[in-house]
Amino acid sequence: MNGVEAHVLAAAADIIGFPALRARQLTRGRNNVTLLLETAGGSFIAKHYPQSPDETRDRFFSETRALDFMSRHGFDCTPTLVGQNQEARIAVMTANGTPAETFANTDDIEACIDFVRHLYEARDHMDADDLPAAAEACPAPDDVMVQVDQRRRRLEEVTNSHAELKRFLQTAFDPSLERYKARAIRILKSAGIESNDPLPRQHQTLSPSDFGLHNAVRAQNGSLVFVDFEYFGWDDPVRLVSDFLLHPGHVLDKAQKDRFTAACRSIFTDNDTFFMTRLNALYPMIGLRWGMIVLNEFLPERMARRRAAGTSEEADEIFSAQLTKATRLLADIEASTRLLNN
């Protein structure tokens, strides 16, 4: 056990009121240390959130505020915040199960829809105004376009060292970016939506920002419990819906995507007549943003982070796998965009 883990154990014991009888490391890397603790008082998750000099977001603040807010407003599908030590940047929450499978079943999709609906309804509580914007929120259409362009420029800086990456970007990604950006601008303009106008707060929703089965655990009764709210906050629901449909961390079939899209259409269009217009315009752009995120592994700082977390996989294998994912994602964007027009 290293010094950080010993520090987490000591702070968690003070919060829980019992020392850990057993501790198992769930994740450890640049972003945080997460331990599963077995105590005389039950099982708990203890998380440490170090703050890097280059980080602009306070992940400790975001997650503890989100868990506290959801507990106060009756969410039964998220962990309960047991306590926190702000100075040590350590939080303790209930342990609710084992990691969920990444292949969704029908009940899982309904659980995800219920969670989305509950988050949307919860935005009307007065204390929701105190919650921050989601990480890399996209309240205006231009936001996602700017984010894609910025990530594309950063990858350009390393293309001379990666011929396959350069070929993919120039022959597959860039033509898609040009086509989908023009399509988005055309749809928004036809609807009279200014691409730099932020969505009014009453049309935004609360979003986990990294939502899906990859961030869920299966409780003993079979239900899903959603975890990881370090990037939680306000955002355009278009971003939440698109991220869920496109996220490479879980697997959804066409019927499940259809069901989720139809349910979200019902949830969000009552209050926002342009929800489906924005979704139709921006969904491919959000997909391209995911393509850029998948290819982040080519960036030296990202590979260094992997190594710091203990990854020993050969770099060429990682690069090949990420290019395969990005290629598959482009195909999926094209196929699933058609869902929105049905």
C-alpha positions, -999 to 999 in steps of 0.1 A, spaced: 0 0 0 14 34 -10 12 67 9 -18 80 -11 -39 48 -4 -29 49 33 -40 85 34 -74 76 18 -79 48 43 -73 70 73 -96 98 61 -123 73 51 -122 57 86 -128 91 101 -158 96 78 -173 62 82 -166 57 119 -150 22 113 -116 12 101 -114 -8 69 -111 -46 75 -102 -51 38 -95 -26 10 -94 -33 -28 -82 -9 -54 -108 -3 -81 -90 23 -101 -57 42 -98 -43 67 -123 -37 103 -129 -73 113 -122 -80 96 -89 -76 67 -65 -108 46 -58 -109 20 -31 -136 -5 -22 -137 -8 16 -151 -36 37 -158 -24 73 -178 -35 103 -204 -10 92 -207 -23 56 -191 -17 22 -181 17 10 -163 34 -19 -136 59 -10 -123 83 -37 -94 107 -38 -94 135 -63 -60 151 -68 -61 185 -85 -35 188 -113 -21 223 -121 -36 220 -157 -71 210 -145 -97 237 -148 -125 216 -133 -128 206 -97 -139 170 -99 -142 166 -61 -166 196 -60 -186 184 -90 -192 148 -78 -199 156 -41 -223 184 -51 -240 161 -76 -244 132 -52 -257 155 -24 -282 171 -48 -295 138 -61 -298 123 -26 -319 153 -14 -342 149 -43 -351 113 -41 -328 96 -67 -326 59 -58 -303 49 -87 -272 67 -76 -248 62 -47 -254 80 -14 -227 104 -3 -217 93 32 -193 121 39 -163 141 26 -131 156 37 -127 187 16 -92 195 27 -80 160 19 -102 159 -13 -116 125 -3 -152 114 -5 -169 83 8 -201 69 -8 -221 38 -6 -210 7 -26 -239 -5 -46 -229 -35 -66 -205 -49 -93 -198 -33 -127 -227 -37 -151 -224 -55 -184 -218 -32 -213 -244 -50 -234 -278 -34 -225 -310 -53 -220 -345 -39 -223 -348 -32 -185 -315 -13 -186 -327 10 -213 -359 18 -193 -337 25 -163 -316 49 -183 -347 66 -196 -361 70 -161 -328 85 -149 -328 110 -178 -364 120 -170 -357 124 -133 -326 146 -140 -347 168 -163 -374 172 -137 -349 179 -110 -336 210 -128 -367 228 -115 -355 226 -79 -342 260 -67 -309 245 -55 -302 232 -90 -292 267 -99 -261 263 -77 -248 233 -97 -220 240 -123 -221 235 -160 -212 200 -172 -177 194 -184 -172 207 -219 -208 217 -219 -223 227 -253 -251 252 -245 -247 268 -280 -244 248 -313 -211 265 -320 -196 250 -288 -194 214 -302 -181 226 -335 -153 246 -318 -144 216 -296 -141 193 -326 -119 218 -345 -97 223 -314 -92 185 -309 -85 181 -347 -58 208 -346 -42 191 -316 -40 158 -334 -25 175 -365 5 183 -344 14 146 -341 5 134 -376 41 135 -388 49 108 -364 19 86 -372 13 80 -409 -18 58 -404 -34 85 -382 -26 112 -409 -41 90 -436 -73 84 -416 -77 121 -407 -72 133 -443 -91 107 -462 -120 98 -438 -124 122 -409 -119 156 -426 -144 149 -454 -169 138 -428 -163 169 -407 -167 192 -437 -199 175 -447 -215 173 -413 -206 208 -403 -222 222 -435 -253 200 -428 -256 213 -392 -253 249 -403 -279 244 -430 -304 227 -406 -300 253 -379 -303 282 -403 -334 268 -418 -350 266 -383 -339 301 -375 -315 290 -347 -284 311 -343 -254 288 -338 -238 311 -312 -269 316 -291 -268 296 -258 -298 275 -250 -319 292 -223 -315 275 -189 -352 264 -188 -344 242 -219 -312 227 -205 -310 196 -183 -288 182 -156 -264 157 -172 -239 132 -158 -218 141 -189 -203 106 -191 -235 86 -190 -239 49 -200 -236 14 -189 -198 18 -187 -205 40 -157 -231 18 -139 -231 -11 -114 -255 -39 -110 -271 -41 -75 -280 -74 -59 -317 -69 -69 -306 -66 -105 -313 -29 -108 -287 -4 -122 -270 22 -101 -253 50 -120 -218 62 -109 -192 87 -117 -204 123 -115 -171 141 -117 -183 160 -149 -219 165 -138 -238 197 -145 -260 217 -168 -260 211 -206 -281 209 -237 -301 176 -236 -290 171 -272 -255 164 -259 -267 139 -233 -288 120 -258 -262 120 -285 -234 109 -260 -255 80 -248 -263 68 -283 -228 71 -295 -207 62 -265 -181 36 -274 -181 23 -238 -214 3 -242 -232 -16 -269 -268 -8 -280 -287 -24 -308 -310 -5 -332 -342 -13 -313 -326 0 -281 -314 32 -298 -349 37 -313 -365 33 -279 -341 56 -261 -345 83 -288 -383 81 -289 -385 84 -251 -361 114 -250 -381 130 -278 -412 127 -255 -393 140 -225 -377 171 -240 -400 183 -268 -428 193 -244 -408 222 -233 -385 228 -262 -400 227 -297 -365 228 -314 -350 199 -295 -353 174 -324 -341 200 -348 -309 206 -328 -305 168 -322 -307 162 -360 -282 190 -367 -257 183 -340 -257 145 -335 -231 138 -362 -209 166 -349 -211 151 -314 -202 118 -329 -171 134 -346 -162 148 -312 -162 112 -299 -139 102 -328 -114 128 -317 -116 116 -281 -109 80 -292 -78 92 -311 -65 111 -281 -43 81 -274 -19 94 -301 -11 124 -280 21 120 -260 5 133 -228 -23 107 -230 2 79 -235 22 91 -206 -10 90 -185 -16 54 -195 19 44 -185 15 62 -152 -16 41 -146 4 9 -152 -5 1 -188 21 -21 -204 4 -27 -238 25 -19 -269 19 16 -283 14 3 -318 -14 -21 -306 -31 8 -288 -29 30 -319 -43 3 -342 -72 -4 -318 -81 33 -316 -80 38 -353 -103 8 -357 -127 23 -331 -127 57 -349 -134 40 -383 -163 21 -368 -176 52 -351 -177 71 -384 -198 43 -399 -221 43 -369 -227 80 -371 -238 76 -407 -261 47 -398 -276 61 -366 -281 96 -380 -309 80 -401 -327 70 -369 -333 107 -362 -351 112 -394 -375 83 -389 
